[in-house]
Amino acid sequence: MRWQTELPLIAILRGIRPQEAQAHIAALIDAGFDAIEIPLNSPQWEQSIAAAVSEFGDRALIGAGTVLQPDQVDRLAAIGSRLVVTPNTDAAVIRRAVACGMTVAAGCATATEAFTALQAGAQSLKIFPSAAFGPDYIKALKAVLPPEVPVFAVGGVTPENLHQWLAAGCIGAGLGSDLYRAGQPLSRTVDQAHAFVAAYKEALR
């Protein structure tokens, strides 16, 4: 298994509105991001994702988070989404997304959930909420997972602690409120995007 993008940091734009999405996504891509997630509990998510796919689909892996139902996967497939991120381990959702040719980052917290997600076809795992478990937990979980499975830390990841999650064996992270909060100015997104990219590059040295 191999993650689909060059930079294994997933930008989570929870709460973003269609009229804001283009500018923020453009700023993220300019900073080096190439995986963008718009959660389905965001306003008018279909409009935002469809426009993002049309504008940036050749430059980034664009898709959705908080995907909970197989019918949501069908709606995402219809607008060209290529990424499905779940907060939980739902085999039916994972199988439907894989059948539609999408990249899946399946949410899980335990070894049982992780292997359930992999058996359903998930190509990567999202340990959530990572901050509640800590890097040592992820390191222990990684010990029983197939080494080639990409694992992302999600929940509580900041530029200052990103290196801890990478040292624990994560390939990267999903970045939520420390990267983007609903309604924040574009300048904040630009600053945080560059801070995360710099932290990732520094951690690899």
N, C-alpha and C positions, 0 to 999 in steps of 0.2 A: 504494500500500500504506500502511496505517496500523496502528499498534499498537493493540491492543484495549482497553488499560486507561489510566486517567488517569495513574498513576505508573509510568513504565517501569523499574521495579526489580523483578526476579524474585527472590523469597525461595526459596532452595534449602535444604530441610530434610532433608539427607542423614542417614540413620540414625535418624530420629525414630520413636518407637514409637506404636502406636495410642492408648495410654492417656495419652500426652503431647501428641498432635497438636492436640487441640481448644484447649487453653489457649494454646499457642504461636501457633497461627494466629489466634486471637482477639486476642492481643496485637499481632501484626503488622498486622492489619486496623485495629485501634484507632489504630495509629501512622500509618496512611495507605497501607499496602501493599494492592494489589488484584490481585496475581499471585503464586500460590503453587505451587511445584514440589516434589513428593515423589519423589525418585529411586527407581527400581525395585530398587536394591540396599539398600533400607531394610527393616527387619523388618515383615512382614505389611503390605506396601504396599497391597494391595487393600483391606484393612479401613480403613486410614488415609485413603486417597483417597476411598473411598465415603462415609465419615462426614464428611469435609471438604466434599465436594460437597453432601451433604444439609444440612449446617449452614450453610455459607458460600457456596454456589454462586450465590446471588443478589447477593452483595456482592463477589465476587472471581473471577478467572479461575483455576480450580483444575485441576491436572493433574500430569503425571509427567515426571521426567527420567530420563536414562540408558535411554531407550527404544531397543532394539536390533533388535527383530524385529517383522514385521507382525502376528504373532499376539498380541503384547503390546498392540498398538494395538487389536485387537479386544476384548481383555479390558478395556482402559481405556474404550472406547466403551460397553461393557455396564454400567459403573458410573458413567457420566455425566461422565467426564473431558473437559475442553474444551481442554486445553493439552498439547502433546507437545513435549518438549525432548530433542534427541539430542546425544550427545557426538561423533558422527561424521556423515559425509554418506552416507546410505543412501537411495537414490531410492525403493526399494520401501517403506520405512517412511514416508517423507514422503508418497508418493502415497496410501498407505492412510489415513493420518491426515487428509489433506485430503479424501479421499472420505468420511470419517466426519464432516466438518464441523468438525474441530479446528483450532485455531491452532497452527502449527508454528514453533518456533525451532530451526533446524537447525544443528548444530555443524559448523564448517568452519575451515580455517586458511589456505587458498590461494585464489587467484582461480578456479582450476579447480573446486575443491570448492564454492566459493560459487555459481558459475553452474550447476553440476550440481544443487545444492539448489534454486535458483530455478526451473530448468527442470522440476523434479519438482513444483513448486507451493508450496514453502515461502514463507510470508508474511514471515518475518524470519530473520536470521542471527545466530548466536552464535559469536564469534571465541574459540576456545579452544585452548590456554591463553593468555590475553591477556598475562599478565605475562611469559611467555617471549618474546613478540614485541615488546611495548612499544607505546606510543601512536603513534609515528612509522610503524610498520608498518601499523597500522590506518588511519591517515590516507592512506597510499599505496594501500592496498587499496580504500578508499572512493572514490578517484579514478576507478577503473574500474568501480565498481558503479553500477547505476541509483540516482540520488539519493534516490528515494522509498522505498528498501528500508530498513526499520529494522534497525540493527546493534547488537548487545549485546556488551559486553566481559564475559568470564567467566574467572575464575581470577586471584586476586591483587588483586581490587578491594577497597579499604578506604574508610572515610569520608574519610580524609586524601588519597587519590589519585583519588577518583571524578571530580573536576573535570578531570583530565588525559584521561580516556577520553572525557568529553563534548566536550572541546575538540578531540579527534582526529576527532570526527564520529559517535561512538556516540550513539544515542538514549537509552541507559541501560545497565544492567548486570544480570547475574545474580550474586547474592550468596551465597556459600557459607560457608566456615568462619569468616570474619570476622563473619558475622551469626549463624550457628548451627552449633554442634558437637554431635554426639550426646551426650545426657545432660546438657547444660548447664542451669543453673537458669533458670527463667522470667525472673527479674530481668535476666539477661544478655541474653536475647532482647529484652526491652523496651528496655534501654539502647541496644543496637546498632541496633535498628530506628529509634529516634528519631534516633540519630546519622547514619544513612544518609539519612533523609528530610531532615534539616536540611542535610546536605552537598549533596544534590541541589538543594534550593531555593536555597542559597547560590551554587551554580555557575551557576544560571540568571540571577542578577542582573546 
